[in-house]
Structures are given as C-alpha cells and as structure tokens.
C-alpha cells in the first residue's frame, strides 16, 4: 500500500525509475518509483506523470516526472525529469489531483 510502480514506454522519463536514453526505451517489468511518503494519487499524461504523496503530520506533496518541454511538470525549466521531483506549491499548500 502506498507504493508506486511503473512500467512501459519510458523515452521521456515518464516511468520515473531510470534514464533509458533520449532515443526511447522501455521499462519491461514493474519497477518501484522512489517517492518521499506514501503514494496517494497518480495522473498519467502522454509523456509525463504526476503523483501525490500523503505524509504524516504535513500537507500532501506533488511529484512530477517525464517530458517537461512546455512546463507541464510544474518543476521549472523545460528539460526532461527522469526521476520524481517535488513540485513547490508554496508554503503550507497541499496537493490535489483533479
């Protein structure tokens, strides 16, 4: 419970588990994604993934990984994010995926 595993096409880091190369690649079997806290919700885009974690005693956090060419991961810049990166929502803000 509370773990996130991903597999499949991962050319842009959208599986969040390893760099499989800029030209494409696959994660061929379920692989654990490293998040700080228990995974609560996941939303998958075509080339990026968002996840929330639930943490004892503090606000839920939002994590993003994958293709970020248009800033869709909310983590600043436009480079691929190959492993989960916490999205700064501001002081005291909690994360929810709608």
C-alpha positions as CSV (number, residue, x, y, z in Angstrom):
1,X,0.0,0.0,0.0
2,X,1.2,3.5,-0.9
3,X,3.8,2.3,-3.3
4,X,4.0,3.4,-6.9
5,X,5.3,1.0,-9.6
6,X,5.6,1.9,-13.3
7,X,6.5,0.1,-16.5
8,X,6.2,0.5,-20.2
9,X,7.5,3.1,-22.7
10,X,9.8,5.5,-20.9
11,X,11.7,7.6,-23.5
12,X,11.0,10.8,-21.6
13,X,11.3,9.6,-18.1
14,X,7.6,9.2,-17.6
15,X,8.1,6.0,-15.6
16,X,10.3,7.8,-13.1
17,X,12.7,4.9,-12.5
18,X,15.7,5.3,-14.7
19,X,17.2,7.0,-17.7
20,X,16.5,4.7,-20.6
21,X,18.1,7.1,-23.2
22,X,16.9,10.0,-25.3
23,X,16.1,7.8,-28.2
24,X,13.5,5.7,-26.5
25,X,13.3,2.7,-24.2
26,X,11.1,0.6,-22.1
27,X,10.8,-0.5,-18.5
28,X,10.0,-4.1,-19.1
29,X,8.7,-5.1,-15.7
30,X,7.1,-3.3,-12.8
31,X,9.7,-1.1,-11.1
32,X,9.4,0.9,-7.8
33,X,9.3,4.7,-8.2
34,X,11.1,6.4,-5.3
35,X,8.8,8.9,-3.6
36,X,9.1,10.5,-0.2
37,X,5.9,9.4,1.6
38,X,3.0,7.1,0.7
39,X,1.7,7.5,-2.9
40,X,-2.0,8.6,-2.7
41,X,-3.0,9.5,-6.3
42,X,-1.4,9.3,-9.8
43,X,-2.3,11.0,-13.0
44,X,-0.6,10.0,-16.2
45,X,-0.2,12.2,-19.3
46,X,1.1,11.0,-22.7
47,X,4.7,11.7,-21.7
48,X,4.6,12.8,-18.1
49,X,3.3,11.6,-14.7
50,X,2.1,13.4,-11.6
51,X,1.7,11.7,-8.2
52,X,0.7,13.0,-4.8
53,X,2.1,11.6,-1.5
54,X,0.4,11.6,1.8
55,X,2.7,12.3,4.7
56,X,2.1,12.1,8.4
57,X,1.6,15.5,10.0
58,X,2.2,17.7,7.0
59,X,0.5,18.7,3.7
60,X,0.3,16.3,0.8
61,X,3.0,16.8,-1.8
62,X,3.0,16.8,-5.5
63,X,5.7,15.0,-7.5
64,X,6.3,15.1,-11.3
65,X,8.5,13.3,-13.8
66,X,8.7,12.9,-17.6
67,X,8.5,15.2,-20.5
68,X,8.5,18.8,-19.5
69,X,9.0,20.7,-22.8
70,X,6.1,23.0,-22.0
71,X,6.5,23.1,-18.2
72,X,3.7,20.6,-17.7
73,X,5.6,19.0,-14.8
74,X,5.5,22.4,-12.9
75,X,9.1,22.0,-11.8
76,X,10.6,24.9,-13.7
77,X,12.6,24.8,-16.9
78,X,11.8,22.6,-19.9
79,X,14.2,19.6,-19.5
80,X,13.0,16.0,-19.1
81,X,12.7,15.0,-15.5
82,X,13.9,11.4,-15.2
83,X,13.1,10.7,-11.6
84,X,10.4,12.2,-9.4
85,X,10.9,15.8,-8.4
86,X,8.8,17.6,-5.8
87,X,6.8,20.5,-7.2
88,X,7.0,23.5,-4.9
89,X,3.4,24.7,-4.4
90,X,4.3,27.4,-1.9
91,X,4.3,27.5,1.9
92,X,1.5,25.4,3.5
93,X,-0.1,24.4,0.2
94,X,-1.3,20.9,-0.1
95,X,-1.6,18.9,-3.4
96,X,-4.7,17.5,-5.0
97,X,-5.1,16.0,-8.5
98,X,-8.4,16.7,-10.1
